Amino acid sequence: MAQPEINMVSIPVEAPRTLMAGGKRWDYFERFQVYWFEYLRYRGAATGLAIAGLIALPSLPLATAVLWAGAAYCYQESKLRDSIVNMQRRIVQCN
């Protein structure tokens, strides 16, 4: 029985991402600064939409559902941006 051919293998590495990988520490900071600000923006929007949903709950129940759905979406997006900034694993690809 023939073995299937494997072209590329991905190996997760437990070592943390080094700060000097692409240059200097400032280069690393500039690379991930965009994601950090997007994390703050989405987290603020999620908090604001959730509070607006609580305020609108007694008088506008349908609007509350829409506001809470927007808050949930923004919260998930903030978690995504946070995971990009705080990534602790690197993928090493071997040919």
N, C-alpha and C positions, 0 to 999 in steps of 0.2 A: 504494500500500500504506500503510495507516494505522499510525502509531506507537502502541505500547501506552502507556497512561497510567501514569505513575509517581507514586504519592502521597507516598512518603517515601524519602529517601536517607540512608544512614548513611555518614559519612566518618570514617575513623580519623585522629586528629590526633596528631602526634609530640611535641607539647609536653607536658612533665611536668605532673602534677596539681598545682595550686597549693595551698599550705598555707592560704591565706586565703580559699578558695572559699566556705565556708559560715559564716564567722565568724572566730573566732580560732584560733590553733594548738592551743590546748587542746581546742576543739571537734573539730578534725580528729583529735587523738589519742584522744579519747573515742569517736569514731565507729568507729575501726579497732582499738581496744584489745581488743574482744571477739574479733576474728578472730586477733589476735596470741596471746592466751591459748589459744584453740582450737588454733592451730598448735602451741604448746608441749605441750599436752595430748596431741594425736594423735601427735606425734613421740616423746614419752616412752612412750606406749602401744605404738607400733611397736617401739621399742627393747626394751622389757620383754618383749613377746611373742616377739620374735626370740631373745632370750637364753633365755627359758623353753623355746622350741622346741629350742634347742641342748642344754639340760640334759635335756630329755625324749627326745632322739633315741635313746640306747641302749636305753631300756626301753619307751617308748611311741611307736612310729613313727606310728601313726594320729593320736595327739594332737599329734605334731609337725607333721603336715600341717595340722591345724586351726589350731594356733598360728601357723604361718607364713602361712597364708591371712589370719588376723586381722592379722598384722603388715603384710602387703602392703596390706590395706584401709586400715589406719590411716596408713600411709605415703602412700598416694594422697590421703587426706583432708587430711593435713598439707600436701602440695604445693598443694592447692586453696586452703587458707587462706593459705598463704604468697604465692600469686599474687594473692590479693585485697589483701593488705597492700602488696605491692610493685608494684602495678599502675602502669605508666608511660604508659599510653595512655588517652585519653578519646574517647568517641564523641559526635560532634556530629550531631544529626539536623536535617535541613533539610526544610521542607515544600515 
